[in-house]
Amino acid sequence: MRNTVRLSLLASVLVLNASAIDDLASMFKEGKVSGQVREFSVVREYLGTAEYTRTANAIGGYLKYETGVWNGLSLGGAFYTTNGFMLDDKANLREVDPTLLGKNNDSYSILGEAYLQYKNENTTFKGGRQKLDNPMMGSDDVRMMPNLFEAYLLTNTDLKDTTLTLAHVTKFAQGTFGRVYNASSIATGDHILSVTSGYSMTDSRDQVGQFVDMGTYAIGENTGGVSVASATYTGIAGLKLQVWDYYAHDIMNAVYAEANYGWSYPSGVAPYVGAQYISERDVGSNNANPAFGLDKIESDFVAAKAGVKVANFDVYGAVSHNSKNDDAAVNGGTITPWGGMSAYTQGMVTRHMFMAGTDAWKLAGNYDWKNFGVNLNTGIYYTSFDMDRLNGYSANYEWTATEAGFDMIYYPESVKNLQVRFRGNFPRDFKNTTAGAETSWNEYRFILNYNF
């Protein structure tokens, strides 16, 4: 009898184990492969004090695999690559644009995503390498390789119409766009790096394509990462409210708040309005200050926009103001070292709205050509930035910088899943000085994205 019981228990265990193994195998059998092939070409014609043209071409993209779900658990990973072609002298930054390539303008590849995800009812945990897109941290996928993060996120939707997020972000892998910034000079024709640029306060050219501590990337010192908490509410028709708190250990605490409301009339006219606010204050040992000569981090950014959608048109206007402090050192504006540009008044390239004392405005509009039987969307914009003497880019000098641009996105019917994109930006007086050294340019981007 005793042996019979033992045999029965053993048989049960084997059956259960076999079932678990089958379920686990199904998890991988049900996995999905996706990806994107991207070709990118850029031409930038510098004007002003120094005139020259630099170009670059690259092909690459990403290949991603996500498993099926097993007892709420799933895994995912993505491999990213960029490969230059038809380049001239790679080491010459006056000939080769660095924003499509890695260190020394070389091709490179990276395991950009490798995460575990677990979902139980209304709660989801996701940990590991991944993409993030929120107001003060973002992939900024505007060149060949996006920004990527190592993070641990917990989201919950138990409260009706409310999403709560808790996260700790430990590492950052800068995308290729950040390579345009130089931390020391403008001698090579690149814009001087500003803490308001959306990228590192250290030299970002050499940090591309590697996961480093959030503080190491931003200020050159390991600070232990950034803790994040947020709440988003959509319980009222047309209204979206969100607030985010970013505690960057030993650097600053940043609070982002935004409200958007839209409504429509029977005529088809659909107005919308929005307001946003960013507040930053230094915390802890505030390693950013002694390292970069800032007396303190203390800034407030406010912006508002209003627009209307009519048929296939969408037009809007926006204004913003960044605070200034006469006792603060230059560069005392809003700091955004980890991407995630969210300002209503930003240009395609220009981010001067975050510099101390800047007043900015923007007009923009786009049109969807679907009524003409064409899968085409076109947009134009114009931004203006009135720079205060404390702007930190040209210390003790006031001027007005502007940027105009366009964006065209086309999906040809003959090739499913292909996107053809043509963009242009035309900053004027991007940088100016009392000595009259002025930097402007015309830039054109041609992008092919094939998704599968």
N, C-alpha and C positions, 0 to 999 in steps of 0.2 A: 504493500500500500504506500509506504513511504517512498519507494522508488518510483511508483506511478506518479505521485505528486511532484517529485523532482523533475521527472520527464515532462510532465505537463507544463511546469513553470519554465523549463528550458525551451520547450516548443513555443510558448507564448512570447518569451524574450526574443527568440529568433524571428518570429513573425513580426513583432513590433519593430525590431531592428531593420528587418527587410523593408517594412513599410516606410520607416524613416529614411532609409537609404534611397528608396524609390522617390520619395518626396523631395529629397535633397537633389537627386539627379534631375528631377523635373524642373527644379529651380533654375538649373543651368540650361536645360533643353528649351525652356520657355524664354530664355534670354533674348535680348534684341540688340542688333548692331545698327548703329547710326553714325553719321559723320557729315563732314563738309569738305569739299575741295575748293580752295580759294586761290585765285590769281589776283595779284595787286600790283598796280603800277602807279607811281607818284612822280610828279614833276613840280618843283618849287623854284620859281624865278625870284631871286632876291633883288630888291630895289633899294634906292636910298644911298646911304654912304658907301656901302659895298654892293656891287652888282655882279651876280654870277648865278648860274643855274645848276641845281643838283637833282639827280633822278635816281630811281631804284625800281627794280622789278623782282618779284618773288612769287613762288608757288608753294602751297602747303595746305594746311587745314588741320582737321582732327579726325580721329577714329575712336568711337566710343562703344563700349559694351556695358549693358545693364542686365543683370539676371532677373528672373522672375521672382515672385515673392514666396517665401517659405516661412510660415508662422509669423508673418509680419516683417520678416527680415529680407533685405535685398542688398546686393553689392553693385558697385559701378566703378568704371575706370575709363580714362580717355587719354590718348596719346596725341600730342600736338607737335607740329613741325613747321618750320619755315625754311625755304631754300632759295637763295638768290640766283638770278640768272641775268645775262646781258649787263653785267656791272663793269664799270671802268676801273679806275684805281680805287680799290675798296678802302684803303687807308686815308683817302683824301675826302674830307667831309665837305669840301666845296664842290665835289663832283658826285658823290654817292650819298643819297639821303639815308640816314641811319635808322629810320623808324619802321623798317620792314624786317630788320635783321638783328642778330645777336651781337655779343661783344666782338669788337674789331670788325664789325660788319660781316661776320661769318654766319653761315647757316647753322641752325641748331634744332634739337628736338628735346621734348620734356614729357615726363609722365605728369600731366597737369591735373588729372582727377583720379582719385583712388579713395573711395569712401564706402562706409557702411551706413545703411539706412534701416531704421526700425519704426514701424507704425503700429500703434495700438489704439483703436477707436479714433478719437480726435487729437491724439498726440503723436507727433513725429519727431524722431531724433535722427540727425544726419551728422556724421563725424568723419573727418579726413580732408583730403585735398578736394577742392570743389570751386565752382564759380559762385560768386556772391554779387548781387545787384540790389543795393539799397542806397538810401540818400547819401551816405558819407563813405561808402565802400562799394566799388563797382568794377566790373570786368572791363569797362571802357573798350569794347571790342571794335575799334575804329581803324586798326591797321592789321597786321598779319596775326599777331598773337595777343590774346586778351590778358588782363590781369587775372591772377588766380590766387586762391587763399587756402590755408590750412585752418579749418574752423570746426567748431562743435556747436550745433544748433539744436534747440528744442522749441518746437512750435506747438501751439494748442488752440483749438477752436471751440472749446466747450461753451464759452459765453456766446450767446446768439449774436451773429453779425460782427464778431470781434475775433481778431487774430492776435495772439500774444506770442512774443518771441524772446527767448533768452539765448545768448550765445557768448562764446569766448573764442576770439580769433587770435591765433598764435603766430602764423607766418604769412608772408606775402611774396608772391613771385610776380615781379613787374612784367607787364607786356611790352611789346616792342615800341609802342607809341612814346613811352617815357624816355626813350633814348634821344629824343630831340633836345632834351634839357641838359645843360652843362652847369655844374655847380660853381664854377669859378670865373668864367669870362665869356664874353661874346666875340672874342677874337676870331673864332672859326666861323662866325656867321650864325651860330645857334643862339636862341634866346637864353639869357642868363636864367638860372633856376631861381624861382621864387617859392617860398613856402606856400604861396597861394595857388601854385600852378597845378596842383593835384598830384604831384609826385614828390619824391624824396627830397629832403633838405641836404642830403649828401649827393655825391655825383652818381646819377642814376644810370649812366651809360654802362657801367661795369656790373650792375646788379641784375641785369635782365636775365630771365630764364633760370633763376634759382630761388628756392624757397628760403627766406631768411626771417629772423624774428621781426615782428612789426616795428619795434623800436629801433632795431639795427638798421632797417631800411629807412625809417623816417629821419632819425637823428644820429645814427652811428653808434648807438648804445643799446644793449639788450635790456628791455623794460618789462618783459613778461606778457606782452600782448595787449589786446583791447577787449574789454567786457561790454556787452551790448544788451539792452533791453528795449522792447518796443511794444506798442499797442496800435492796432489799426481797426477803425470802426466804420462800417458801411450800412448801418441799420436804417438810415433815412434815404429815401429814393433820391438819387442824384448827388448825395453828399458822401465824401470820403474824408475822414479825419485820421491823422497819424502823428505819433510822437515817438522819437527815437532818442535814446541816451547812449553815448559812447564814452566809456571811461578808459582812456588810453593811459595806462599805468605810468606814473612819473613823467607824463607829458601834459595832458589836459583832459578836461571833461567837456564834451560837446553835446549839445541838445539841439535836435532838429525837430521842428513842428511844421505841419502843412495841413491846409484845409482847401478842398476843392469842391465846388458845387456847380452842377449843370442842370438845365431844364430845357423844355422844348414847347413850342406852340403848334397848334394844328396846321399852321402854314408850312411847317417844316423847318422854321428858324429855331436853332438850338444854341442859345447863349451859354457861356460858362465863365466862371471867375475862380481865382485861386490866390492864396497868400502863403508865404513861407517865411520861416524865421530860424536862424542859426545863432546859437550863443556858445562861446568858447571861453573857458577859464583854465589857467594852469593848475596842476595838482601835484602832490607828492614832492619829490626832489626837483621836479620840473627841469629835467636834463636838457630840454630844448633851449632854455635861456642862456646858460653860460656857454653852451656849444656854439650858438649862433648869434650872440649879442643882443638878444631880445630882453628888454627890461621885464616884460611879463607877457603872458598870453591873455588878452582881454579884448574880445571883439564881439560885435553884434551885427548880423546881416539880416536885412528885411527886404522882401520883394513882394510884388503883387502883379497879377496879370488879368486881363479880360479879353475874351474872344467870342467868336460866333461861328457856327457851322451852318451854312446855307447850301442846300443841294450838295454838290461835290466840292464846294469851297470851304476852307477852314482858315480863318485869319485871326491873329491876336496881337496885342501889344502888352509890354511888360516894363516895369521900372524897378530899380533896386537901389539900396544904399548900404554901404559898409561903414561902420563906426570908425572913429579915429581917436587917438589919445596923444595929446601933445607931449606927454611925459614918456611915451613909449618910443623905443627905437624904431627905425624904419623896418619895413616888413611886418609891422604889427597888425596884419589883417587876419582874415579867416584862413585857418590852416586846413588843408585837405590833402594829406600825403598819400592816401590810399585810394585815389580815384573816386568814382561815384559822383561825378558832376551832376548837380541837381538844380543849379540856379536858373531861374526863368530867363535871365538876361545874358547867359553865356553865349559865346559864338561857337563856331565849329572848332576854332583853335584858341581864340582869345578868352582868358579867364580873369581879366583885370577887375571884374566886378567884386572879387574877393579881396582886393588890395585896400589898405587903410584909406578911408575917406572917399572912396570912389562912388560917384553917382552914375548909374547906367540906365539906358533904355534900349528897347528892342522892338522891332516890328517884324512880323513873319506871316507867311501864308503858304498854303499848298492847295493843289487841285488834283483830284482823281479823275482821270480821263476815261473811266469805264463806260460812260454813256456813248463814247465814240468807238466802242468796241476794241479799245486798246488797254492792256494791263499795265498802265503807266501812271505813276504818281510824281508830280513835280512840286518843288518847294523853293522859296526864296526867303532871305532874311537880311536885315540890316541892324547892326548894334553900334552903340556909341558909349564910350567910357570917359567921363570927366575925371581926370586923375588929380588927386590932392598932392600937396608937396610931401606928405608922409607916405606916399604910395609904396616906397621900398624898392621900386624898380629903377627909378631915376630920382635919387634922394634930393629933396628940397627943390623939385622942379615940377611945375604943373603943366599939363597939356591934355589934349583930347585924342584918344585912340579910337579907331573905328574898324569894323569888319563887316563886309558884305559877303554873301555867298549863295550858292544854289545846290540843290540835291535832286537827282533824277533816278527813280527806281523803276525798272522795267522787267516784266516776267514774260518772255516769249512763249507763245502757245506751242511752238514747234518743239521746244525742249522742256519737258516737265521738270519742275523743281530747280530750274536755273533762274538766278537773279542777276541782272546786269545793272550796275550802278555807276553813275558818273557824278562826281561832286567837285565843287570848287569853292575856295575861300580866298578873300582878298583884303587882308589886314592893311591898314594905313596908319603910320606912326605907332606901330606896335610898341616900339621903344623910341624915346626921344631924350635928348639931354640938353643942358644949357649951352653946350658947345655946338649944338646943331647936328649931332650924330643921330641920324634917323634910320630906322629899320622897318621896311615894308616888304610885302611879297605877293605874288600871285601863285596859288597852288591848285593843281588839278589832280584828282584821284580817279582812277578807273579800276573797278572791282568786278570780278566774276565770282559768284558764290553758287556752287552746285551742292544741294543738300540731298542726302539719301538716308 
